[in-house]
């Protein structure tokens, strides 16, 4: 494909084309999270971003992660954030800027960070994709076996941490 | 096949967005949203490196790590939002610029 300025662009395959759509949706939603003035719009954009990331996991043939992403992030975390917004009723709609006084420095820093990461991702010669993943239940079964053998300690510690965190959250947020 | 660098670029963009949100927003919930974005970006990188690494069928470390991070993010969001609600009850604001009790 020939662009006007003489730039040669390889024609994307169908899979790449669909990935570009999903990635653009995710990126635009992610940007909307941080630049939207209305906090509730941010939360909705965040939900869209979570869906987009789940789509990216499908492209990476990690179906279990895609489902967990929707269950945990969209089902639990986005809900929690929406409830917290409603409970705190932040009085920041339009009256004052949603940004603090270091936003200029922050945006410059984040932009430079992005440029640096981009240069790194493009300059490094990454290996091409490995073998084909047999995308079926075998992978999920193998993942489950890993969690009760190799990673059993991490898994148990995570369960304990989650329990303690939720009990602590109830203790903190409870009306005294 | 989607090249690895495309995933990395998407993750880099999401991470930078989250970084900006966590640094520049005044609302504590908006800061927390930025942190969630950064966690998601890190997860995309982990899974992308798993998929493009050596033997993705034999070595599931990348996916296992991502699952653990999702669980950790759930704990982090629960505690963070509970703290925000507790602070709001006490001070009637969640503007982090006004929460300066400990600043000298």
Interface residues (C-beta under 8 A of the other chain):
Chain A: X13 X15 X16 X19 X23 X26 X27 X30 X31 X33 X34 X39 X42 X43 X46 X49 X50 X53 X56 X57 X59 X60 X61 X62 X64 X65 X68 X69 X72 X73 X76 X77 X80 X81 X83 X84 X85 X87 X88 X90 X91 X92 X96 X97 X98 X99 X100 X101 X102 X103 X106 X107 X109 X110 X111 X113 X114 X117 X118 X121 X122 X124 X126 X127 X128 X129 X130 X131 X133 X134 X139 X142 X143 X146 X147 X150 X151 X154 X155 X158 X161 X162 X165 X166 X168 X169 X170 X171 X172 X173 X175
Chain B: X1 X2 X3 X4 X5 X6 X7 X8 X9 X10 X12 X13 X14 X15 X16 X17 X18 X19 X20 X21 X23 X24 X25 X26 X27 X29 X30 X32 X33 X34 X36 X37 X40 X43 X44 X47 X48 X50 X51 X52 X53 X54 X55 X56 X57 X60 X63 X64 X66 X67 X68 X70 X71 X72 X73 X74 X75 X76 X77 X78 X79 X81 X82 X83 X84 X85 X86 X88 X89 X93 X94 X95 X96 X97
